[in-house]
Amino acid sequence: MNEQEREVTTGEIVTMERPTEPEWTPLFGDTDNKAFRCRWDAIQSGFVDDPREAVQRAEKLVADTMKRLASIFADERAGLEGEWAESGDVSTEDLRQAIRRYRSFFNRLLAL
């Protein structure tokens, strides 16, 4: 098997494609990130005293985190749609920029 026929692992793909662009910035800002981490630390600390409550709080935290992520994605999509609505005509360059932004968001998701 030559080098081109070799199977590439997902880790290698991420490494090969990882640009030095800001698309590798965290999805959550510092404020959200710190708040989620703080909540997690409190949940984990409370496990010894009340494991059932800790699990319920952990489920809520994960749900809240996913809701925030969905909100971030909705904002990104709304921004793209707003740009297109203003111009009325979507060029190939506009679509190229959109795919780059979606790729960035997707890569940031996978980096979690």
VMD Tcl script that draws the C-alpha trace (Angstrom):
set ca {
  {0.00 0.00 0.00}
  {1.45 3.34 -0.95}
  {1.15 6.53 1.12}
  {-1.90 7.80 -0.81}
  {-3.84 4.55 -0.29}
  {-3.18 4.40 3.45}
  {-6.24 4.78 5.64}
  {-6.26 8.10 7.49}
  {-7.56 8.29 11.05}
  {-9.87 11.04 12.25}
  {-7.12 12.47 14.44}
  {-4.86 12.77 11.42}
  {-7.61 14.51 9.44}
  {-8.12 17.08 12.18}
  {-4.38 17.64 12.39}
  {-3.99 17.95 8.63}
  {-6.95 20.31 8.26}
  {-6.37 22.41 11.35}
  {-5.74 25.92 10.10}
  {-4.26 28.71 12.12}
  {-7.50 30.67 11.79}
  {-9.75 31.79 14.63}
  {-12.06 28.86 13.89}
  {-10.29 27.04 16.70}
  {-11.50 29.49 19.31}
  {-13.84 27.99 21.90}
  {-17.56 27.97 21.11}
  {-18.39 29.39 24.52}
  {-17.06 32.71 25.68}
  {-15.15 33.02 28.92}
  {-18.26 34.02 30.88}
  {-20.31 31.03 29.72}
  {-17.37 28.69 30.10}
  {-16.62 29.80 33.66}
  {-20.30 29.64 34.65}
  {-20.69 26.10 33.27}
  {-17.45 24.97 34.96}
  {-18.48 26.54 38.26}
  {-21.83 24.76 38.14}
  {-20.10 21.47 37.34}
  {-17.68 21.87 40.24}
  {-20.59 22.48 42.62}
  {-22.44 19.43 41.28}
  {-19.40 17.22 41.64}
  {-18.73 18.49 45.17}
  {-22.33 17.80 46.19}
  {-22.30 14.22 44.96}
  {-21.09 12.79 48.27}
  {-23.90 14.43 50.25}
  {-26.72 13.74 47.78}
  {-25.81 11.61 44.74}
  {-29.34 11.58 43.29}
  {-29.61 15.38 43.36}
  {-26.11 15.69 41.87}
  {-27.13 13.50 38.94}
  {-30.32 15.52 38.41}
  {-28.34 18.77 38.50}
  {-25.77 17.30 36.08}
  {-28.56 16.39 33.64}
  {-29.90 19.94 33.83}
  {-26.43 21.41 33.31}
  {-25.85 19.29 30.21}
  {-29.30 20.30 28.89}
  {-28.56 23.99 29.58}
  {-25.19 23.69 27.86}
  {-26.78 22.11 24.79}
  {-29.43 24.86 24.71}
  {-26.71 27.50 24.81}
  {-24.88 25.73 22.00}
  {-28.09 25.64 19.93}
  {-28.52 29.36 20.58}
  {-24.97 30.09 19.40}
  {-25.63 28.10 16.22}
  {-28.96 29.88 15.64}
  {-27.22 33.25 15.98}
  {-24.55 32.20 13.45}
  {-27.19 30.99 11.00}
  {-29.26 34.15 11.45}
  {-26.18 36.23 10.68}
  {-25.60 34.38 7.44}
  {-29.25 34.58 6.42}
  {-29.31 38.29 7.26}
  {-26.35 38.94 4.98}
  {-28.05 37.10 2.14}
  {-31.38 38.85 2.66}
  {-29.73 42.26 2.39}
  {-28.12 41.57 -0.95}
  {-30.98 39.55 -2.44}
  {-28.55 37.76 -4.73}
  {-26.15 35.19 -3.32}
  {-22.88 34.89 -5.18}
  {-20.56 31.92 -5.23}
  {-18.18 33.96 -3.08}
  {-20.95 34.50 -0.52}
  {-21.58 30.76 -0.48}
  {-17.85 30.06 -0.16}
  {-17.70 32.34 2.87}
  {-20.78 30.64 4.33}
  {-19.28 27.18 3.93}
  {-16.09 28.40 5.61}
  {-18.09 29.72 8.55}
  {-20.04 26.48 8.85}
  {-16.79 24.52 8.62}
  {-15.38 26.65 11.39}
  {-18.40 26.02 13.59}
  {-18.31 22.30 12.79}
  {-14.60 22.03 13.59}
  {-15.14 23.87 16.84}
  {-17.91 21.38 17.72}
  {-15.60 18.46 17.07}
  {-12.87 20.09 19.15}
  {-15.09 20.00 22.22}
}
mol new
graphics top color blue
foreach p $ca { graphics top sphere $p radius 0.5 }
foreach p [lrange $ca 0 end-1] q [lrange $ca 1 end] { graphics top cylinder $p $q radius 0.2 }
display resetview
